[in-house]
Amino acid sequence: MKQTRNDVRNIAIIAHVDHGKTTLVDGLLRQSGVFRAGQEVVERVMDSGDIEKERGITIMSKNTAITYKDIKINIIDTPGHADFGGEVERVLKMVNGVILVVDAFEGPMPQTKFVLGKAMDLGLPVIVCVNKIDRPEARPNEVIDEVLELLMDLGADDKQLDCPFVFASAKAGTSSLSPDEQGPDMKPLLDTIINYIPAPVGDPDASTQVLISTIDYNEYVGRIGVGKVDNGVVKVNQEVVVVNHHEPDRKIKTKISKLYEYDGLGRVEVTEAKVGSIVAISGIEDLKIGDTICSVDEQVAIPFQKISEPTISMNFIVNDSPLAGQEGKYVTSRHLRDRLYRELNTDVSLRVEDTDTTETFKVSGRGELHLSVLIETMRREGFEFAVSKAEVIYHTDEQGHKLEPMEKCYIDVPDEFSGNVIQKLGERKGELVNMGAGNGGYTRLEFNIPSRGLIGYRGEFMTDTKGNGIINTIFDGYAPYKGDMNYRKTGSVIAFETGEATAYGLFNAQDRGQLFIKPGDKVYSGMVIGTSGKSEDVEVNVCKTKHLTNTRTSSSDEALRLVPPRIMSLEQCIEFIDNDELLEVTPTSLRIRKRILDPTLRKRASFKK
């Protein structure tokens, strides 16, 4: 018989990027006594990865738990970027309700709609938390109306429209039930969670059923499956069978060696877990997301939605440049292959395929950010490799027509730059579907645009809007191919010989375009060292030195004035490279190069085209 377990609540925190999910979790953890008095705590304690800390984004969903009024609240902090949407989709299967965090100034954004839509599809109750209420330009009352409109657009029923609103400042650790007052602490929010989010329901006497929604990986114990106990009880040393809704023939008989529950930021070993508990299970080797762990006597898989397919791919290639192997620790194809396949242990939205050659692997993901985070993680681990330009993944329909992935693109831009943005996106096959007044001198533009039209655009967008524009995109299905487009209008400045760049060589080359290198940098023939003002590539010799003569004039010894080089980040390099170029990635350097280094062979290849 089904029973309600009143001493547990399971919630996920969902929101658009930068609306304060992780900071809100910080506030709840601080006030629930997880940290001892005087303990020094970093901000956004849930963002544990180095890249998460530096960029201020959440990449992997994280679990934590607090106790309030003798009720255990399991909290899952989810990512806000569309590229990590696969993370959000599946953790919602573990919870009984969500807290939707909305910025009190920005209001609902595209990603708010995406994550809220997923929660509504599963019929989860929603608590709306209007965050950053202490911002000087906050407009909570208008934001309430915008959220209600969004709920209506998504087809909410009366119960969902009647959701509670809480007004918080996650940074200050305060919440209240009125937009006009700032409460003393987080208690109003915690009380709302307990009163509004339903307790988990299940049958404690039935056979065991645990749906695995997240996989963690640990060098010592291997794969750790995280999921919710839907029915029955799960115990250490219990004999179980692993089954999957989408693979009816797959059955793995195994034993549970260790069982953990969450407490604060840590995992605590337990001997058994009841219905409604969120648990971590280790000791099962071939565990995948979407698997159900169940009793041997009754093997019933819990249905689980398929993870969204990747839309973009890149080739990861063994580095073969003249400088190969000088800076990286792991450089062979075996190292590269093992590392990429190991990433599949934890990242469900990623695909890795072997190609015709052993030196190249095709890696597909949900977007440029998704793949760039993987590249950055690998280079920090000491890997050295090259990557090709990102390409979209095409499909074909039943009639054999080519289909390409489309994005909805929302742009907030100062009024004076809107014309420029419309023109640039028009060239990239973008179709303007809506244009309206935004907040404070901004125009809100809405486009339908092919995903490939956005490759390499973000950097250009920041330049065009002087850093004041905001661009948000969201995947919008497949549509017929929109025709060819020209990505980059400028050519490359290419090094002519191998050696070290000299000030004299760079001084003579800087008239040809904007350079990426400084004196003393190592270069090789075929390496891209700048962007030219013209549409075709130019070759220059930046290693040449000045010939000394017998007669010297006073002016000849004056210092050469060099224009400072343009230093590009990993994302900017990925956006910059063209189809015939590669990005060489090492732990210390990023170098752009031509695929074919030899100038004669390169010319031949371009004629063949």
N, C-alpha and C positions, 0 to 999 in steps of 0.2 A: 504493500500500500504506500502511495506517495505521501511524503511528509515534508513540512517546511522546516528549514534549519534556521532558526531566528538569530543565532549568535554569529552569523556571517553575512557580509554584503560584498558583492563583486562588482567593481565599476571600472570603466575605461575612461581616460581623459582624452577627448578629441578636439582638434581645432585647426585653424589655418596656421601657416608658418609664423612664428614670432608673436603669437597672441598670448603666450605666457603659460603653456601647459606645464613645462618642467619646473618653472619657478613656483607654480601653484602647488605642485607635489612637495617641493622644498618646504613651503609654508606649513602644509599639513604634517609633514614629518617632524618639523621643529616643535610644533605645538602639541604633538601627541607624546612627547617625552622619549622619542627614539634616541635623540642625542643626549648624552649626560651633560650636566651643568658645566660650563666652561670649555666644552669640547669645541675645537676649531672646525668649522664646517665650510667647505667650499660652496660657492654658488652653483645652482643647477647640479646638485650632487648626483642626480640620476644619469646625466650625460657622462658616462664613464670612459668612453673612448677618447683618445687624444684629439682626433679630428672633430668629434662632437664638441669637445670643449673649445677648440680654437674657432670653429665656425659658428658656434652657438646654435647648432641644429641637432635634432634627435634623429638618429639613423635607424637604430634597432629599438623595438619596443622593450620596455623594462618592467619588471614586476617588483612591487614592494607591498608591505602590509603594515597597518597601524591598528591600535586597539583604542576604542573610544566607548565609554559607558559599557564596558565588558563585551562589546561587539567587535569582532575582527573585521576590518575593512581591507579587502585586497584591492590594490590600485594598480592599474596598468597605464604607464605613460607611453603614448604612441607618437610616431613621427607626423609632421605636418606636410612634408613635401610630397607632391604627386608621385615622384619617382619611387618613394617608399610606400606607396599605397597598398602593396601586397601585405605589408606588415599590419596595417590597420584592419584590412578586410578580415583577417583570420583571428586576431585577438578578440574581436567582438563576439566570437562564438563562446568565449570563456566567461562573459560577464552577463549580468542581469539588468544593466542600465548604464547610461553614459553621462558624463558631465561635458557639455559643449562650452568651450571657453571662447568668448568673443571679445575682441578689443573694443573698449568704450569709445574710441575715436574712429577706428577704421570700419567697425561694423562687420557684418558677414562678408567674407571674401570667397573666391571660387572654391578653394579647398574646403572651406566651411561647408559648402553645399555638398561636395563630394563625400566627406566623411559622415555628414549628417544623413545623407541619402542612404548610405550603407547601414547606419544604425536603424533608420526607419524601416528598411526592407526586412530587418530581423525583428521588427516590432518592439524595439527596446525603449523603455521610458527615458526621457531626457530631462536633465536639470540644466538650465542655461545659466552660466556664470559670466556676467559682464565684468571683465577684468580691466585693470589699469584705470580704475574709477578716479584715481587721484591725478590723472594727467590733466594739465591746464586746459587742453582743448577737448576734454571728454564730453560726450553728448549722449548720456545713457538712455534718455527717454526716446530719442529717435532710433537708437540701436534696438530697443525693445520692439518697436514697430517693424523694423527691418527683419528681425529674427522671426517674428510672427508671420510676416509676408513669405519668408523663405519656407517656413513650415507648411504654409498653405500651398505654395508652389509644389512642394514635395508630396502633397496629398496626405497630410497628417489627419488623423481622426480627432474627435472631440477631446479624448483623453490626452493625446499628445499635445494638442493646442493649449491645454490647460496646465502646461508644465510650469514648475516654480522657477522664478528668477532670483538669483543671488548676485549681489554687487560686491566685488572684491578688489583689493589691491594685493596681489600675490606677493609683491616685493615687500610691502609693509606688513604682510601677514594679517590682514584684516578682512572681514566680510560682514555684510549686513543684508537685511531683506528689503531695504528702501534705498532708492538711488540717491536720496538727498543726505544720507548720513553714512559716516565711515565707522563701522563697528569696532569694538575693542580687540577682537581676535577672530579665529577661524571657526568658532563654535556654531554660528548660524549656518555655515555651509555643512559642517559635520552633522548637525541635527537634521538638515534637509536630506542628506544622503540616507540617514537611518530611517526617516519617516516616509520617504518617497520611493526609494529604490527597493524593489521586492527582494525578499530573502530567497536564496536558492531552494528549489524543490526537487526531490528525487525519492527513490524507493531504497531505503537502507537495507532491506532484506533481499533485494533482487540481486542478480549476478552483477559482477563488477563491470563498469563501463567508464573508461577515461578517454576523452578525445584529445589528442595531442595537437596543440595550436601553435607552438613555438619550439624551435630546437636551439639549444645552447650547446657550446662545444668547449671541452676542457681537456687539456693535454693529458691529465692524469686519469680521468675516468671516461674519456671519450664523449659520446653524444649524451646529452641530457634532454629528455622530453618534458616540456611544460604543458600542463593541461588541467581541465577541471574534472573532478569526479562527478559524473552525471548520475550514476546509480551504484548501489552497493557500497562495499568497503574495499579499499586496496591496502594490502599488507606487505611488509618486507618478507622475502623468500616465497611469496605466493607464485604458484605456477599459472602463467597467463598465455593467451594467444594474441598476436598482433594481426589485425585485419584492416582492410581499407575499402571504403565505399566505392571508389572508382576502379579498384583492382580486385574483383571478387575471388580470383584464383590465388591471391597471395596470402599465405598463412604462415606465421612464424611462431613456433612454440618456444617459450623462454621463461625466465624467472626474474622477479624483481629483486635486484641486489641492494639498492639503497633508495630511500624515499625521503623527500624533504618538503617542508612547508616554508612559506616566507614569513619573516618577522623583521620589520624595519628594513634595513638594506641587505640583510643577510639571509642565508638559507639555514634552516634548523633541521637536523635529522629527526625523523619521527618513525615509529614502528608501524603505525597505520593511519589512514586518512579517511574521513567520512564524506558523505554526499555534500556537494557544494564547496569543498575545499579546493584551492588551486595548489597543485603539487608539482614537484620536479622529480622525475624518475631517472635513475642512471642504471647502467648495466645492460641495456638492450642495444646491440650493435647497429642493426640496420633500421633504426627507427626513422620515420619520415613525418613531415607535417601532414595532418589529415588522417593519420593512423588512429585506430581505436584499440586500446588495450582492454581485453575482456576476459572473463572467466573461461576456463577450458570447456565447461559443460554447456555454455550458451554463447555462441560466437555471432554477435550481431554488431555490424559496423554502424557508426553514427554518420548520417549524411554530412557532407562537407563541401562547400562551394569550391570550384577550381580556382586556382590563383590566376590573376590576369596575365595574359601572355606578354612577353617583351615586345617592344616596338622599335628598338634601335640596336645596331650591332657594330662591333669594331673587331679588327684582327689584332691579336697580341702575337708579336713576332720576336724570335730570338734576335738579339742585337748583333748586327754584322758590320757595324761601321768601323773605320780605322782606329777608333778609340775604344772599341769593345773590350770589356773585361778589366778595364783599369780602375773602375770606381765601385762596381757591384760585388756582392758576395756570392749571389746565386745567379748564374748567367746561362746555364745550359737549358736545352729544351725539356729535359727530364724535370729539372727544378721548376720550370715555368708550368709544365703540365700538372705536376703534383699539387702545386699551390693553387691553381685555378680550380681543379676538381675538389680540393679541400674546402674552398669557399662555398661550394654547393651544400656543404653540411649545414650551414646556418642561413644562407640567403636563398629563399624560395623563388624569388622573381628572376633569378639569374639562370642563363643557360650557357653551357660550354660545349663546343663541338670540335672534334679533330677535323683537320682539312686534308687535302691531297698530300701536303708535305708535313714532315714531322716538326718543322720549324715554326709553323703557324697554327694558331688556335682561334676559332671564331667565338667571341664572347658577346652574348646578347643580354640587354637589360631594359629597364623601364624608362631610361632617359639619360642625357649627358651627365647629370649630377650623380646618378646611380653608378655609372661606370667610372667617373672621375674619382669618386671616393674609393673605389676598389684599387685604381691605379696608385693613388696617394698612399693607401695602406700598404700596398706591396713595395713601393719604393722605400718606405720607412723601414720595412723589414729587411732591406738589403738586396732587393731584386733589381736586375738591370734587364731592360727589354725595350722593344719599340712598339708603337701602336699606330694604326692607320686612321684615316678620317672616319668619323662616325657616319654610318649609313642607316637609313630606315629599312625596316623589314616589310617587303611587299607581300600581298596575298593575291590570289586570283579567284574570281567568282565562278559559278557553274558554266557561264558562257565563255569563260577564258579571258575576261577583261581584267586588266591590272588594277588592283586596289591599293591605296596607300593610307597609312595612319593619319588621322586628322586631329587637330587640337583646337579647343576653344581658347582664345587668348584674350585676357582682360588687361587693359593698360590704363593706368592713371598717370596723366602727364600734364605739366604746366601748359596752359592754353597756347603759348607762343610756339611750342614745339610740336603741336598735334599734326600740323600739315606735313612736316618732315616725316613723322612716324607713319602716317597714312600712305605717303608716297613709297617709302622703303618697303613696307609690308605688302603693298600692291605689287611691287616688283618681285616679291617672293611668293606670289600667287595667293596672298591673303585677301579675304573678302570682308569688307566692313559691314557688320550686320546691325550695329547699334552705336549711337554716339549721344552722350548726354553730359550735363554739367555735373562735375564731381564736387568735392568739398574744397573751399578756399582757393579759387583761381585755377582749379584743375579740371581737365576734361576726361571723362571716362569713355574709353573706346572698347568695342567688343568685336573681335575678328573670328572668322573660321579660316584656319590656315593649315596647309599640310605640315606635318611634323618636320619634314626636311627643310621647310622654309625658315624654321626657327634655329636650325643648326648654325652656330656661329653668329647669331644675331644679337645675343644679350650684351656682348662687349660694345658693339656698334651702337646699341640702344642707349647704353650708359653715356657714351660720348655725345650722341645726338641730343640727349636731354640734360646734359651737364650734370649727370648724377642724380637728377631730381625725379626721374620717372620710376614707376613701379610696374613690373610686368609679372603676370601670373598666368600659368597655362594649365590646362587640364585635358586629358585624353578624351577624344570624342568619337571613337569608333573608326571604321574604315570607309573610304569613299573612292570613286573612280579617280584614276591618275590625272593630275591637273596639268601635265606638260612639263617640258624641261625648264630649268631655271639656272641662271648664272650666279654662283655664290660670291666669288671674290672678284672685285674689279681691278685689283692691283696685282702686279707680278712680284716675284721674289728677287732679292739681291743674293747671289750665290758666290761662295768662296771659290777661287780659281785653283788654289794650291794648298797643300797641307803644311802646317807650321803654327807659329804663334802670331797673333795679330799685333801689329806695331802701330804706334800713334801716327806715324807718317802714312802708313797704308790706309788707316781708318780716315785720316784727314782728307785724303784724296777720294775716298769712297763715299763720304757722307753727303756729297752733292747728288748722288744717285738715288738716295732714298733714306728712310729712317732705319738706323742700325740697331741690332739687338745685342751687340758685343762690345767689350771694352779692351784696351791694350793689354796684352799678356794672355788673353783667352786662347785656348787651343782651337784651331779650326782644321777642317779637312776639305778636300776637293768635293764639291757637291753638297756642302752644308749650307743651309739657308741662314744668312747672317743679317737679313733686314728685309724691309718691304719697300718695293720701288714705287715711284710715283706713276709709272707707266703700266700698261696692261701686260707687257711681256717681261720675261725674266732677264736680268742682266748679270753677267759674271764680272767680278772684280778681284784684284789681287790685294788682299789686306795684310800680307806678310812682307811686302817689299820694304826695304830700308832705303834711307837717303844716301845717294852717292856723294862722298866728300870730295871737294876739289881743292886745289892749292890755294886759290884765292877765296877768302871768306869775307862776306860783308857783315856789317853790324846787324842788319835786319834778319839774316838767315838763322840766327840762333834764338830768335824770339820763340816763345813756347807756342806750339800749335794749339789752336782753340778747337776742342772737340765738342760736338753737341752730345749731351748725356744720352746714353743708349736707352731704348725702351725695354724695361725688364718685365717679362710676361709671367703670369701665374700659370699653373697647370691648366686650369679651365680655359684661359685665354689662348694658350698654345693649341689645345684641342680644337678650339673654335677656329683658329687661324689656319691650320694646315689644309692643303688642297688635296685633291684626289691622287695626284702623283707624288705626294710627300708623305713622310713618316715623322712621328715624334719619338726621339730617342730619350728614354726615361732612365735615369740612374739615381742612386741615393743622394747625389750632390748636384746633378746638373739636369737641365732640360734642353735638348738641342733639336732643332727642326732640320730635316735633311730631305734631299730628293730621294725617291725610291731607287732610281738608277743614278749612281754617283758619277759614272764616267760620262763626260760631256758629249762625246761622239755618239755613244750608244743612246744617250738621252734624246739627242736630236733625231736619230733614226726612229726611235719609238714615237716621237711626236709627229713625224711625217706619216708613219703607218696609220696613225689615228685618223 
